[in-house]
């Protein structure tokens, strides 16, 4: 357990360093500029309040509801003041206290890790499993936690904090911030008895769900199933195991054993208040193919074939066509489309998809003149300096 105290963490130096980091890419926003003007006073108030044992009230921001592939998601935007406080706690408490205890193959939301790290580890595991077991004998167990962020219990967050953070005051501060988002919903309850019962449940850490959009939530989502990860690696001795947030994969050469492990993991997940998604948890042969982190993998002889998923390609094409309409009516800038295309281009690089990429950039060229992305665009605009990588079409 890391010996980190509140006095070491809650300092003016740490707050101003966090503010400097938080200003990157968002200092054009009016709310950020207003905070920067008053930063010295606001930080002094927050430091004083936390040192006195108070939990700063979260800024009341409007929640954003999005529908991703038909699934409703509620995003809670974090105001710059709350971001600074959370960054201090994450950088100075949670990351140094928790990350040394995580398995190496937990690939999300940490410095030096991410989707590229997870895909590289999976590529390595596939090649090793292929050499060890034989390409025609490799099976994959894939699992997915159902309603991940909405199902994480506060009691599990509190357990993890108590286990890895030594200062009780920091534990109470962090769990208080996690629960403050639920408290905002409780405040809207009109019935007095129902409201008191809800507050009592909150004080006993009996609520579930952490907000999507919070840095603390990202770290807790990585940390809560940590014992689950160690169970797979150390108790079940599955060396080819990788987890990225709510998605996990195990490679092995015995289908019957993987089916037994799948049943074991469903029971094990319940211990942490989690549930595996029945439809997205299954065992398949590597020669038949499987999808992990939006890339479809398949063994073809001794060759590993990686392709983009068909639904993902279709969504991107529809998105570009919708963006063209928005750019014409002025509700979206072409720079936003350019950034989206850069993101898709980086994603497509993880798979072998020359023909698909060529067709996608042809559509981009038709709708937006290849803005900022194609060699054709720069030939037609010789006065514009090239930015980033350009693609031949």
C-alpha positions in Angstrom: 0.0 0.0 0.0 1.4 3.4 -1.1 2.1 5.7 1.9 0.6 8.9 0.3 -0.9 11.5 2.6 -3.4 14.2 2.0 -0.9 16.9 2.9 1.5 15.7 0.2 -1.2 15.7 -2.4 -3.4 18.7 -1.7 -0.8 21.5 -2.4 -0.8 24.6 -4.6 2.0 23.2 -6.7 0.1 20.1 -7.6 -3.1 22.1 -8.4 -1.3 24.6 -10.7 0.6 21.7 -12.4 -2.8 20.0 -13.0 -4.3 23.2 -14.4 -1.4 23.5 -16.8 -2.0 20.0 -18.1 -5.8 20.5 -18.2 -5.4 23.7 -20.3 -4.0 21.7 -23.3 -6.3 21.8 -26.3 -9.2 23.4 -24.3 -7.9 26.8 -23.3 -10.0 28.4 -26.2 -13.2 27.7 -24.2 -14.8 30.6 -22.4 -15.3 28.6 -19.2 -11.6 27.6 -19.1 -10.5 31.2 -19.7 -12.7 32.5 -16.9 -11.3 29.8 -14.6 -7.7 30.8 -15.5 -8.4 34.4 -14.7 -9.6 33.5 -11.2 -7.4 30.3 -10.8 -5.4 31.6 -7.8 -8.6 32.3 -5.8 -10.5 29.2 -6.8 -7.5 26.9 -6.1 -6.9 28.5 -2.7 -10.6 27.9 -1.8 -10.5 24.3 -3.0 -7.2 23.5 -1.2 -8.5 25.1 2.0 -11.9 23.2 1.8 -10.2 19.8 1.1 -7.7 20.3 3.9 -10.7 21.0 6.3 -12.2 17.7 5.3 -14.8 19.0 2.9 -15.6 17.6 -0.5 -15.9 20.3 -3.2 -19.3 20.4 -4.8 -19.2 19.3 -8.5 -20.1 21.9 -11.1 -23.7 21.4 -12.3 -23.2 20.6 -16.0 -25.8 19.4 -18.4 -25.6 15.6 -19.2 -25.2 14.6 -22.8 -27.2 11.7 -24.1 -25.8 9.8 -27.1 -27.0 6.7 -28.9 -24.1 4.5 -30.0 -25.2 1.7 -32.3 -28.6 1.9 -30.7 -27.4 1.9 -27.2 -28.1 4.8 -24.9 -25.1 6.4 -23.2 -25.1 9.3 -20.7 -22.0 11.4 -20.8 -21.3 13.8 -17.9 -19.1 16.7 -19.0 -16.5 17.6 -16.3 -16.0 21.3 -15.7 -12.4 22.6 -15.6 -12.6 23.1 -11.8 -13.6 19.5 -11.2 -11.1 18.3 -13.8 -8.2 20.0 -12.0 -9.2 18.4 -8.7 -9.6 15.0 -10.3 -6.3 15.2 -12.2 -4.5 15.9 -8.9 -6.1 12.9 -7.2 -5.5 10.6 -10.2 -1.9 11.7 -10.9 -0.8 11.9 -7.3 -2.9 9.2 -5.6 -4.7 6.7 -7.8 -2.1 6.0 -10.5 0.9 5.6 -8.2 -1.2 3.6 -5.6 -3.1 1.3 -8.0 -1.2 0.8 -11.2 1.7 -1.2 -9.6 -0.8 -3.9 -8.7 -2.5 -4.2 -12.1 -1.6 -7.0 -14.5 0.6 -5.8 -17.4 -2.0 -6.9 -19.9 -4.6 -4.5 -18.6 -4.4 -2.1 -21.5 -6.8 0.8 -21.0 -6.6 4.4 -19.7 -3.0 4.4 -18.5 0.1 6.2 -19.7 1.9 4.2 -22.4 -1.1 2.0 -22.9 -4.3 2.2 -25.0 -5.8 0.5 -28.0 -2.5 0.3 -29.9 -0.9 -1.4 -26.9 -3.8 -3.8 -26.6 -3.7 -4.7 -30.3 0.1 -5.2 -30.2 -0.2 -7.5 -27.2 -3.0 -9.5 -28.9 -0.9 -9.8 -32.1 2.0 -11.1 -29.9 -0.3 -13.6 -28.1 -1.7 -14.8 -31.4 1.7 -15.5 -32.9 2.9 -17.2 -29.7 -0.3 -19.3 -29.4 0.1 -20.3 -33.1 3.6 -21.5 -32.5 2.8 -23.3 -29.3 -0.5 -24.9 -30.1 -0.6 -24.9 -33.9 -2.8 -22.5 -35.9 -5.7 -25.0 -36.3 -5.8 -25.7 -32.6 -6.1 -22.2 -31.1 -9.5 -21.2 -29.5 -10.5 -17.8 -28.2 -12.7 -17.1 -25.2 -14.1 -13.5 -25.5 -16.1 -11.8 -22.8 -17.7 -8.5 -22.2 -19.0 -6.9 -19.0 -22.6 -5.9 -19.3 -23.4 -2.2 -18.8 -19.9 -1.8 -17.4 -19.8 1.8 -16.1 -23.5 1.7 -15.0 -23.0 -1.6 -13.1 -19.8 -0.9 -11.1 -20.8 -0.8 -7.4 -19.7 2.0 -5.2 -18.8 -0.6 -2.5 -16.3 -2.1 -4.9 -14.8 1.3 -5.6 -14.5 1.8 -1.8 -13.0 -1.6 -1.3 -10.3 -0.9 -4.0 -9.5 2.5 -2.4 -9.3 1.1 1.1 -7.0 -1.7 -0.2 -4.5 0.5 -2.0 -4.7 4.0 -0.5 -3.4 4.4 3.0 -4.7 7.8 4.0 -8.4 7.5 5.1 -9.0 11.1 4.3 -8.0 10.6 0.7 -10.2 7.5 0.5 -13.2 9.5 1.7 -12.4 12.3 -0.6 -12.2 10.2 -3.7 -15.3 8.0 -2.9 -17.1 11.2 -2.1 -16.4 12.6 -5.5 -17.5 9.4 -7.2 -20.8 9.5 -5.2 -21.3 13.2 -5.6 -22.6 12.6 -9.2 -25.3 10.3 -7.8 -26.1 12.8 -5.0 -27.0 15.3 -7.7 -29.7 12.9 -9.0 -30.9 12.2 -5.4 -31.4 15.9 -4.8 -34.1 15.9 -7.5 -36.2 13.4 -5.5 -39.2 15.2 -4.1 -40.5 12.7 -1.6 -38.8 13.3 1.7 -38.7 9.7 2.9 -37.5 8.3 -0.4 -34.8 11.0 -0.5 -33.6 10.1 3.0 -33.5 6.4 2.1 -31.5 7.2 -1.0 -29.0 9.2 0.9 -28.6 6.5 3.5 -27.9 4.0 0.7 -25.3 6.4 -0.7 -23.6 6.7 2.7 -23.4 2.9 2.9 -21.9 2.8 -0.6 -24.9 0.7 -1.9 -25.5 2.5 -5.2 -24.1 1.4 -8.5 -22.8 3.2 -11.5 -19.9 5.7 -12.1 -20.2 8.6 -14.5 -18.9 8.3 -18.0 -16.5 11.2 -18.6 -14.7 11.4 -15.3 -11.0 10.7 -15.0 -11.5 9.1 -11.6 -14.1 6.9 -13.2 -11.7 5.8 -15.9 -9.1 4.7 -13.3 -11.7 2.9 -11.1 -13.1 1.1 -14.2 -9.6 -0.3 -14.8 -9.0 -1.1 -11.1 -12.3 -2.7 -9.9 -11.9 -6.0 -11.8 -8.1 -6.2 -11.0 -8.6 -9.2 -8.7 -10.6 -10.8 -11.5 -7.6 -10.3 -13.8 -5.2 -11.8 -11.3 -7.7 -14.8 -10.9 -7.4 -15.5 -14.6 -3.6 -15.1 -14.8 -2.6 -16.7 -11.5 -5.3 -19.1 -10.5 -6.5 -20.3 -13.9 -2.9 -19.8 -15.3 -4.1 -18.4 -18.6 -0.9 -16.7 -19.9 -2.6 -15.5 -23.2 -5.1 -13.2 -21.4 -5.7 -9.6 -22.2 -8.4 -7.1 -21.0 -9.2 -3.7 -22.4 -11.8 -2.0 -20.0 -14.9 -4.2 -20.4 -13.6 -6.5 -23.1 -11.4 -9.5 -22.5 -9.9 -12.4 -24.4 -8.2 -15.7 -23.5 -6.3 -17.9 -26.0 -5.9 -21.6 -25.4 -5.9 -24.9 -27.3 -8.7 -26.7 -25.4 -12.3 -25.7 -26.3 -13.8 -27.8 -23.5 -11.5 -26.2 -20.9 -12.4 -22.7 -22.2 -16.1 -23.5 -21.9 -15.5 -24.5 -18.3 -13.5 -21.3 -17.7 -16.3 -19.2 -19.2 -18.8 -20.7 -16.6 -16.2 -20.0 -13.8 -15.8 -16.4 -14.9 -19.5 -15.7 -14.9 -19.6 -16.8 -11.3 -16.4 -14.9 -10.4 -17.6 -11.6 -12.0 -20.6 -11.6 -9.6 -18.2 -11.2 -6.7 -17.4 -7.8 -7.9 -20.9 -6.8 -8.7 -20.4 -7.3 -12.4 -22.1 -9.5 -15.0 -20.8 -11.0 -18.2 -22.9 -10.3 -21.3 -24.4 -13.6 -22.4 -24.4 -12.8 -26.1 -20.9 -11.3 -26.2 -19.3 -14.0 -24.1 -18.4 -17.1 -26.2 -15.7 -19.5 -27.3 -14.7 -19.7 -31.0 -12.0 -21.2 -33.1 -9.3 -18.8 -34.4 -9.6 -20.2 -37.9 -13.3 -19.1 -37.9 -12.4 -15.6 -36.7 -13.4 -13.2 -33.9 -13.6 -9.5 -33.3 -11.7 -7.6 -30.6 -11.5 -3.8 -30.4 -13.2 -3.3 -33.7 -10.7 -5.5 -35.6 -11.6 -8.9 -37.0 -8.9 -11.5 -36.6 -8.7 -14.9 -38.3 -6.1 -17.6 -38.9 -5.7 -18.6 -42.5 -3.1 -21.4 -42.4 -0.1 -19.9 -40.7 -1.1 -16.4 -41.6 -3.0 -14.0 -39.3 -5.6 -12.0 -41.2 -6.8 -8.7 -39.8 -9.7 -6.9 -41.3 -12.0 -3.9 -40.4 -15.5 -5.0 -39.4 -18.1 -4.5 -42.0 -20.5 -2.6 -39.7 -17.7 -0.2 -38.8 -17.0 0.5 -42.5 -20.7 1.1 -43.2 -21.0 3.5 -40.2 -18.0 5.5 -41.4 -19.4 5.9 -44.9 -22.8 7.0 -43.6 -21.1 9.4 -41.2 -19.1 11.0 -44.0 -22.3 11.5 -46.1 -24.1 13.0 -43.1 -21.1 15.3 -42.4 -21.3 16.6 -46.0 -24.9 17.8 -45.3 -23.8 19.4 -42.0 -20.9 21.2 -43.6 -23.1 22.6 -46.4 -25.7 24.0 -43.9 -22.9 25.4 -41.6 -23.6 23.2 -38.5 -20.2 21.6 -38.8 -16.8 22.7 -40.0 -14.6 20.9 -42.5 -11.9 20.8 -39.9 -14.1 18.6 -37.7 -14.5 16.2 -40.7 -10.8 16.3 -41.2 -10.1 15.3 -37.6 -12.7 12.5 -37.8 -11.0 11.2 -41.0 -7.6 11.3 -39.3 -9.0 9.2 -36.5 -10.5 6.6 -38.9 -7.3 6.5 -40.9 -5.3 5.7 -37.7 -7.8 3.0 -36.8 -7.7 1.4 -40.2 -3.9 1.1 -40.0 -4.4 -1.7 -37.5 -5.8 -3.9 -40.2 -4.9 -4.9 -43.7 -7.4 -3.0 -45.8 -5.8 -1.2 -48.7 -8.9 -1.4 -50.9 -11.3 -0.3 -48.1 -9.1 2.7 -47.3 -8.8 3.7 -50.9 -12.6 3.5 -51.3 -13.1 5.6 -48.1 -10.7 8.3 -49.2 -12.4 8.4 -52.6 -15.7 9.1 -50.9 -13.9 11.8 -48.7 -12.4 13.3 -51.9 -15.9 13.4 -53.6 -17.6 15.0 -50.6 -14.9 17.3 -49.3 -12.3 17.7 -52.1 -9.8 15.6 -50.1 -9.4 18.5 -47.7 -6.0 18.2 -45.9 -5.6 14.5 -46.5 -4.8 13.6 -50.1 -2.0 14.3 -52.4 -4.5 15.5 -55.0 -5.7 18.2 -52.6 -2.2 19.5 -52.1 -1.5 19.5 -55.8 -4.5 21.6 -56.4 -3.6 23.9 -53.4 0.2 24.5 -53.7 0.2 27.4 -51.3 -1.1 25.3 -48.4 1.5 23.6 -46.2 1.0 19.9 -45.6 -0.2 18.8 -42.2 0.4 15.3 -40.9 0.3 12.3 -43.2 -1.4 12.4 -46.6 -2.9 9.5 -48.4 -2.5 8.6 -52.0 -5.8 8.0 -53.8 
